[in-house]
Amino acid sequence: MATYEEIFENNRKWVAQKTGSNPDFFAQLAKEQNPDYLYIGCSDSRVTAEELMGLGPGEVFVHRNIANLVNNVDLNVMAVINYAVRHLQVKHIIVCGHYECGGVKAAMVPKDLGLLNPWLRNIRDVYRFHKAELDAISDEHERYNRLVELNVREQCVNILKTAAVQLSYETNGFPEVHGWVFDIHNGRIKDLEINFRQILEEIKDIYNLTGSNLKS
C-alpha cells in the first residue's frame, strides 16, 4: 500500500512515462474528451474502470457509487447519464457490477444500517422482484453472486427508462446498454448479454418518454 507521499512520486513517474512516449500527450488531453463509453460501476476500490477495460485517459466517462445503482431520484447519476448521452454522445453505456460486492451483501443483512438503508433498499427490491429464483439457490454464495447479476440487469432497465437514452436511441441508433460483472477472483469481465432492444420493447408502453412510437 503506497503512502500518501509516494502517491505524488507515482504521479511524477506517470507523467514522465506519458510524455516520454508522446510529448504532446497532455496538450492533446486538455483539448477535449470524446469517449465512446459511459461506465457506471461500484465504488469498490478493487474495481477500476479504465484498468480492467484496458483503456486510457479520455476514453471512458465514469460514474461510480455503492453497488452500481441507477436510481431515478439520484441527481448525480441522472446528471452523468444526461451529460454523457446528450453532450458527449457516448455510443455505449455499461453497468458493471462485481462478485463479492459488499453493497449487495449488506442489503441482505437484517440490520439497521443508518443512512445506507434507503440506498440499499433498491437492491432489496431487486431481490423481491426475483425472490423465487434466488430462494431456489441453496448455496448462499451463489445466491449473492446471482443477485449481483440481477442487480446489474435491473440498473440497465433503469437506464432505458430515461428520456435522454430513449430520445438519443430513437434519433441516432445509440447508445447501446450493456450489463457486465467483473469477476474479482480472476480479473475477467463477464458480459451478461443484456438484450436491451427487447427490454426496451417490453417496457415502452409504460416508460416511453419520447412522445412517439419508441423504436426498439
C-alpha positions as CSV (number, residue, x, y, z in Angstrom):
1,M,0.0,0.0,0.0
2,A,1.5,3.3,-1.1
3,T,2.0,6.1,1.5
4,Y,0.5,9.5,0.9
5,E,3.9,10.9,-0.1
6,E,4.5,8.1,-2.5
7,I,1.4,8.9,-4.5
8,F,3.0,12.2,-5.7
9,E,6.1,10.3,-6.7
10,N,4.0,7.8,-8.6
11,N,2.3,10.7,-10.3
12,R,5.6,12.2,-11.4
13,K,6.6,8.8,-12.9
14,W,3.3,8.5,-14.7
15,V,3.7,12.0,-16.2
16,A,7.2,11.1,-17.3
17,Q,6.0,7.8,-18.8
18,K,3.2,9.5,-20.8
19,T,5.3,12.4,-22.1
20,G,8.2,10.1,-22.8
21,S,6.3,8.2,-25.4
22,N,4.2,11.2,-26.6
23,P,5.5,14.7,-25.7
24,D,2.1,16.2,-26.6
25,F,0.0,13.8,-24.6
26,F,-1.3,16.3,-22.0
27,A,-1.7,19.1,-24.6
28,Q,-3.9,16.7,-26.6
29,L,-5.7,15.5,-23.5
30,A,-6.5,19.1,-22.4
31,K,-8.3,20.0,-25.6
32,E,-11.5,17.9,-25.2
33,Q,-12.9,14.5,-24.4
34,N,-14.7,12.2,-26.9
35,P,-15.3,9.0,-25.0
36,D,-17.4,6.3,-26.6
37,Y,-18.2,4.7,-23.3
38,L,-20.1,5.6,-20.2
39,Y,-19.1,3.2,-17.4
40,I,-21.4,3.0,-14.3
41,G,-19.7,0.9,-11.7
42,C,-19.3,0.2,-8.0
43,S,-17.2,2.4,-5.7
44,D,-15.3,-0.6,-4.5
45,S,-11.5,0.2,-4.5
46,R,-10.7,-3.1,-6.2
47,V,-12.6,-2.4,-9.4
48,T,-11.2,0.4,-11.6
49,A,-12.9,1.1,-14.9
50,E,-10.1,2.1,-17.3
51,E,-7.7,-0.5,-16.0
52,L,-10.0,-3.5,-16.3
53,M,-11.1,-2.3,-19.8
54,G,-7.6,-1.7,-21.0
55,L,-8.4,1.9,-21.9
56,G,-6.7,5.2,-21.1
57,P,-7.5,8.8,-20.1
58,G,-10.2,10.4,-22.3
59,E,-11.7,7.1,-23.4
60,V,-14.2,6.3,-20.7
61,F,-16.7,8.6,-18.9
62,V,-17.0,7.2,-15.4
63,H,-19.6,7.2,-12.6
64,R,-19.2,5.1,-9.5
65,N,-21.4,4.5,-6.4
66,I,-22.1,1.8,-3.9
67,A,-23.4,-1.3,-5.7
68,N,-23.5,0.5,-9.1
69,L,-27.1,1.7,-8.8
70,V,-29.1,3.8,-11.2
71,N,-31.7,5.4,-9.0
72,N,-34.1,7.8,-10.7
73,V,-34.0,10.2,-7.8
74,D,-30.2,10.3,-7.6
75,L,-29.4,13.6,-9.3
76,N,-25.8,12.6,-9.5
77,V,-26.2,9.5,-11.7
78,M,-29.0,11.1,-13.7
79,A,-26.8,14.2,-14.4
80,V,-24.0,11.9,-15.5
81,I,-26.2,9.9,-17.9
82,N,-27.7,13.1,-19.4
83,Y,-24.4,14.7,-19.9
84,A,-22.8,11.6,-21.4
85,V,-25.7,11.0,-23.8
86,R,-26.7,14.5,-24.8
87,H,-23.4,16.2,-24.8
88,L,-20.7,13.6,-25.2
89,Q,-22.9,11.4,-27.3
90,V,-21.5,8.1,-26.0
91,K,-22.1,5.1,-28.1
92,H,-22.3,2.5,-25.2
93,I,-23.4,2.7,-21.6
94,I,-22.0,-0.1,-19.4
95,V,-23.3,-1.0,-15.9
96,C,-20.6,-3.1,-14.3
97,G,-21.1,-4.9,-11.0
98,H,-18.7,-7.3,-9.4
99,Y,-18.8,-10.5,-7.4
100,E,-18.2,-10.2,-3.7
101,C,-19.9,-6.8,-3.7
102,G,-20.2,-5.5,-0.2
103,G,-23.2,-3.4,-1.0
104,V,-25.2,-6.4,-2.3
105,K,-24.2,-8.4,0.8
106,A,-25.1,-5.5,3.1
107,A,-28.5,-5.3,1.5
108,M,-29.3,-8.8,2.7
109,V,-28.4,-8.2,6.3
110,P,-31.5,-7.8,8.5
111,K,-29.9,-4.8,10.3
112,D,-30.3,-1.1,10.6
113,L,-27.5,0.4,8.6
114,G,-28.5,4.1,9.1
115,L,-28.1,6.3,6.0
116,L,-27.4,3.2,3.9
117,N,-30.9,1.9,4.5
118,P,-32.7,3.8,1.7
119,W,-29.9,3.3,-0.7
120,L,-29.6,-0.4,-0.2
121,R,-33.4,-0.8,-0.3
122,N,-33.0,-0.6,-4.1
123,I,-31.1,-3.9,-4.0
124,R,-33.7,-5.4,-1.7
125,D,-36.3,-4.5,-4.2
126,V,-34.3,-6.4,-6.9
127,Y,-34.4,-9.4,-4.6
128,R,-38.1,-9.1,-4.2
129,F,-38.6,-9.0,-8.0
130,H,-36.6,-12.2,-8.3
131,K,-37.4,-13.9,-4.9
132,A,-38.5,-17.2,-6.3
133,E,-35.4,-17.7,-8.4
134,L,-33.0,-16.6,-5.6
135,D,-34.6,-18.6,-2.9
136,A,-34.3,-21.7,-5.0
137,I,-30.5,-21.3,-4.9
138,S,-29.4,-23.2,-1.8
139,D,-25.8,-22.1,-1.7
140,E,-25.6,-18.7,-0.1
141,H,-22.5,-17.6,-2.0
142,E,-24.1,-18.5,-5.3
143,R,-27.2,-16.7,-4.3
144,Y,-25.3,-13.5,-3.7
145,N,-23.5,-13.8,-7.0
146,R,-26.8,-14.2,-8.8
147,L,-28.2,-11.2,-7.0
148,V,-25.2,-9.2,-8.3
149,E,-26.1,-10.2,-11.8
150,L,-29.8,-9.4,-11.4
151,N,-28.9,-6.1,-9.8
152,V,-26.8,-5.2,-12.9
153,R,-29.7,-6.1,-15.2
154,E,-32.2,-4.0,-13.2
155,Q,-29.9,-1.0,-13.4
156,C,-29.7,-1.4,-17.2
157,V,-33.5,-1.4,-17.3
158,N,-33.5,1.9,-15.2
159,I,-31.2,3.5,-17.8
160,L,-33.6,2.5,-20.5
161,K,-36.4,4.4,-18.7
162,T,-34.6,7.7,-19.1
163,A,-35.7,10.3,-21.7
164,A,-32.1,11.1,-22.7
165,V,-31.4,7.5,-23.7
166,Q,-34.7,6.9,-25.4
167,L,-34.5,10.0,-27.5
168,S,-30.9,9.5,-28.5
169,Y,-31.5,5.9,-29.4
170,E,-34.6,6.8,-31.5
171,T,-32.8,9.6,-33.3
172,N,-29.2,8.2,-33.6
173,G,-29.4,4.5,-33.0
174,F,-27.2,4.8,-29.9
175,P,-26.3,4.4,-27.1
176,E,-26.5,0.7,-26.6
177,V,-26.8,-0.5,-23.0
178,H,-24.7,-3.4,-21.6
179,G,-24.5,-5.3,-18.3
180,W,-21.2,-6.6,-17.1
181,V,-19.9,-8.4,-14.0
182,F,-16.3,-8.2,-13.0
183,D,-15.1,-11.5,-11.5
184,I,-12.8,-10.3,-8.7
185,H,-11.3,-13.8,-8.4
186,N,-9.8,-14.0,-11.9
187,G,-10.0,-10.4,-13.3
188,R,-12.3,-11.3,-16.2
189,I,-15.3,-9.4,-17.3
190,K,-18.5,-11.3,-17.8
191,D,-20.9,-9.9,-20.4
192,L,-24.4,-10.7,-19.2
193,E,-25.6,-10.2,-22.8
194,I,-28.4,-7.9,-21.9
195,N,-30.9,-7.7,-24.8
196,F,-31.6,-4.0,-24.4
197,R,-33.7,-3.8,-27.5
198,Q,-36.0,-6.5,-26.3
199,I,-36.2,-4.8,-22.8
200,L,-37.0,-1.5,-24.5
201,E,-39.8,-3.2,-26.4
202,E,-41.2,-4.7,-23.3
203,I,-41.3,-1.5,-21.2
204,K,-42.0,1.1,-23.8
205,D,-45.8,1.1,-23.3
206,I,-45.2,2.3,-19.7
207,Y,-41.9,4.2,-19.8
208,N,-41.9,5.8,-23.2
209,L,-40.9,9.5,-22.8
210,T,-40.3,10.3,-26.5
211,G,-43.9,11.4,-27.4
212,S,-43.8,9.0,-30.3
213,N,-43.9,5.2,-31.0
214,L,-40.5,4.5,-29.5
215,K,-38.4,2.3,-31.8
216,S,-36.6,-0.7,-30.4
